[in-house]
Amino acid sequence: MQKRIEYIKNISGDWMHSEFFPPATDSEITDFERKMKIAIPESYQSFLKISNGAKLFGGDCFLYGVDQNHQFQINYDFSEGEVPKELLIVGFYHSSYICYDARYHSFYFYEYEDYDNIKEECIEFSDFCEVLDYLVDIATS
């Protein structure tokens, strides 16, 4: 995870600037999970322990954290309820939410598709490292 973050930090160009926030502690993550009644997947917790959220590629992508005083905290739904409650929102990229679906233990780029057909209609990733790799591929191609 750390190598991926360092790679993103070194992508050059003003419009590609990425900002990573200070890390979250284990207790902050646990407190957030308990208060929000959610379970954050392990691979995303690994990210949070390095950076408690991030703004990537000049603001094209936001990754949410557990800072309860920040607008972009995990499960922030700016669509006012269009994202199914079963999905854990961990960020957004352009018009897609980056979500975790505990049914399949997978991350998805969700853009208001039919929730029951999410595996067929959305891009699927087995862990958050794959999500970061995909975002880097898009941003640098």
SVG drawing of the C-alpha trace seen along z (x, -y; Angstrom):
<svg xmlns="http://www.w3.org/2000/svg" viewBox="-32 -23 40 36">
<polyline fill="none" stroke="black" stroke-width="0.4" points="0.0,0.0 2.8,-2.4 4.5,-1.9 1.4,-2.7 0.9,-5.9 4.5,-7.0 4.1,-6.3 1.0,-8.5 2.7,-11.3 5.5,-11.3 3.2,-11.6 4.1,-15.0 2.1,-17.8 0.0,-20.5 -3.3,-19.0 -2.1,-15.6 -1.3,-16.8 -2.5,-14.5 -3.0,-15.3 -2.9,-12.6 -4.1,-13.3 -2.5,-12.3 -3.1,-8.6 -5.9,-7.3 -5.2,-5.4 -6.6,-2.0 -8.9,-3.5 -10.2,-6.2 -11.1,-3.5 -12.7,-1.3 -14.6,-4.2 -15.9,-5.3 -17.0,-1.7 -18.9,-1.4 -20.5,-4.9 -21.6,-4.4 -22.5,-0.7 -20.3,0.3 -17.4,2.6 -14.5,1.2 -12.7,3.8 -9.2,4.7 -7.5,3.5 -9.2,0.1 -8.2,-0.1 -4.6,0.4 -5.0,-2.7 -6.5,-4.7 -3.6,-3.8 -1.3,-5.5 -3.7,-8.3 -7.1,-9.1 -8.5,-10.0 -7.0,-11.7 -7.7,-14.0 -6.1,-12.5 -5.1,-13.7 -6.1,-17.3 -9.4,-16.5 -10.7,-14.0 -10.9,-11.4 -11.6,-11.6 -11.0,-8.8 -12.9,-9.1 -11.6,-8.8 -12.9,-8.4 -12.5,-12.1 -15.9,-12.9 -15.3,-16.6 -14.5,-16.3 -17.2,-16.5 -15.8,-13.5 -16.0,-10.8 -16.7,-7.2 -20.3,-6.6 -20.8,-10.3 -23.5,-10.1 -23.8,-13.4 -26.6,-11.9 -28.9,-12.0 -29.7,-8.4 -29.3,-7.1 -26.6,-4.6 -28.0,-1.5 -27.5,-1.3 -25.8,2.1 -22.8,0.5 -20.1,-1.2 -19.0,-4.3 -15.2,-4.9 -14.8,-7.5 -15.7,-8.8 -14.1,-9.2 -15.7,-11.5 -19.4,-10.4 -18.8,-7.0 -18.8,-6.1 -16.1,-3.8 -17.9,-1.3 -17.4,1.9 -20.0,4.7 -19.7,7.1 -21.9,9.7 -19.0,10.3 -16.1,8.9 -15.3,6.7 -14.9,3.0 -16.9,1.5 -17.2,-1.7 -20.9,-2.3 -22.9,-4.7 -26.6,-4.0 -26.7,-0.6 -29.1,2.1 -27.8,3.2 -29.0,6.8 -26.8,7.0 -23.8,5.1 -21.3,7.9 -22.4,7.8 -22.7,4.1 -19.8,2.6 -16.0,2.9 -15.1,5.2 -11.9,5.3 -11.0,7.9 -9.1,5.4 -8.3,1.7 -4.8,2.0 -6.4,3.0 -8.6,-0.1 -5.5,-2.3 -3.8,-0.5 -6.8,-1.1 -7.0,-4.8 -3.3,-5.2 -3.7,-3.5 -6.6,-5.8 -4.8,-9.0 -1.5,-8.2 -2.7,-6.8"/>
</svg>
